[in-house]
Amino acid sequence: MIQKQGHWVPYELKPRNVERRFLTCELLLQQQKRKGFLHRIVTANEKWIHYNNPKHRKSWGKPGHASTSSVKPNIHGSKLFLCIWWDQQGVIYYELLKPNETIIGDRYRLQFMGLSRSLKEKWPLYKQRHDKVILLHDNARPHVANPVKSFNGKFYNTRRICLI
């Protein structure tokens, strides 16, 4: 067992896991050949965006003289939280959260509503077709909260992914 991104995983896959992954890949390829689905996949992710990060600067001084003093800058800088959704053609919808604002179930549901509006604009045939969007996102608590599940089932065929 080795640790990858905070999770303990087997160093090598067991034969049954290799076969399961292989069969899943074959199934997806056959499904793509029968009726394409890759164009329906929308991926969601979040990321902290750091900006205004001051650099520590050193200065040279003459021997025996005091160095110039400066106020210690905030070492943490500033950051915003970016929530972004994209498909194979590019970014569909994104939202920058205000400082000190976090993702909760209701907030994520509101972002789904914004995503639906953006999908209707960018995919004109989205509403006419009966294909549901396949949404890939992780299983963080806000993503699987009850308000999200109730809204989600109407418009999306969701798949949770685990990135290990």
N, C-alpha and C positions, 0 to 999 in steps of 0.2 A: 504494500500500500504506500502511495505517495500522496503528498498534499498538493493540490492544484487549486488556486484561487479560493483558498479557505475550506476546501472539501477534500476528504480522504477518498481516493479512487484507486482501483486496482492498477498496478503498474502495467500489466498487460491484460487485454481482454480475454475472458474465458471463451472457449470454442462456441458455446451456446450463444454468448453475446455477439460474437462475430457473425454467426449465422443469422441471428435476429436482425442485426443491422443490415446485412446483405439482403435478406428477404424484404425488409422495409424499403430499401433503395430500389429493388426490382419492382415492387408493387407501385411505388411512386412513378417510376419510369413508364410502366405499363399504363397507369392512369393518365399520365401526360400524353401518351400516344393516342389513347382512346378519346379523351376529351381534355384539352389543355386546361390546366388550372394554375400554372405558374404566374400568369398575368393577374390572377385574383389575390395573390399573397401581398399583404401589407404588414410590414414589420414595425414594431414600436420599441423605443428605447429612451432612457433618460441619461443625462450626463451633466456633471457640474462644469461650468465654463468659468475659468479663472481669468480675471482681467485686473488691470491696475495693480500689478504686483511689483512693488519697489525693489530694486536691487541694492544690496549692501555695497557701498563703495569704500575702498581703502584709499588713504592719502599718504603721501610721503611727507615727512617733516625733517627739519634740520636736527641733528643730534643735540641733545641738551635742551631743546625747546619743546614746549607742550604741543601736542597735536591739536588740530582744530576739532572742536567738539560739535556733534550734530545730534539732533533728537533721533532716537531710535524709531524707525518707521514701523507701522503695523506689519508684522511679519506674515500675517495670514492673508493680506490683500483683500480683494473683493471677488465675489463669485455669484453667479446666477445659475438657476437650475433650468436646463433645457429639456423639454419633452418633444420628441420628434417621431413622425411616422413617415415611412417611405415605401415605395414599391419598385418594380424593376425599371421604371422610367424616371424616378427621382423622388424628391421630397413632395409629399402630399400636404402635410400639415405640421406645424410646429408651434410651440408656445413657450415663452420664457416666463418663468414664475417670478413674482416679486421677491426681494430679499426676505428671508425668514418665513417664506411660505413653503409648505411641504405638500406632497401628494397624499390625499386621503381619498376614500372611495367616491365621495360626492364630486370632488375636483376631477377625478379621473373620468367620471361619467360625463361631466360637462365637456371635457376634452373629446370624448367620443362624439358628442353632439357636433362639435366643431369639425371633427374628422368627417362626419357624415355630410355636412354642408360642403366641405372641400371635395369630397368624392363626387358629389353630384355636379360640381362645377368642372372638375378635371376629367371625369368619366361620364360623358353625356348619356351613354347607354346604360349606366349603372342602375337607374331606377326602372327602366323598361325590361332589363334582363332579370331573370329569376335566380341568377347565380349569387350566392352570398360571398362576401369578401372573406378570405381566410386571414385571420389576424394572428400574427405570431407575437407573443409577448411572454415575459417570464411570469413566475407565480408569486410575485411580491404581494403582500397583503392588500394594498389598495387595488391591485389588478383583479383580484378574485373576490372583492367585497360584494355583499348582496346588492347594493344599488347598481353596481357595474354589471353583475350577472343578469339582473332583470332587464336592463337596457340592451345588453349585449346580445341576448338570444334573438331579438327581433331582426337585427341587421347583419350580424356577423356570425361566421362559423369560426369559433376561436380554437386555437391550438396553443397550449402552453409549452414553452421550450425551457429546458434547463441547460444553461451554459456552464459546463464543467471543464 
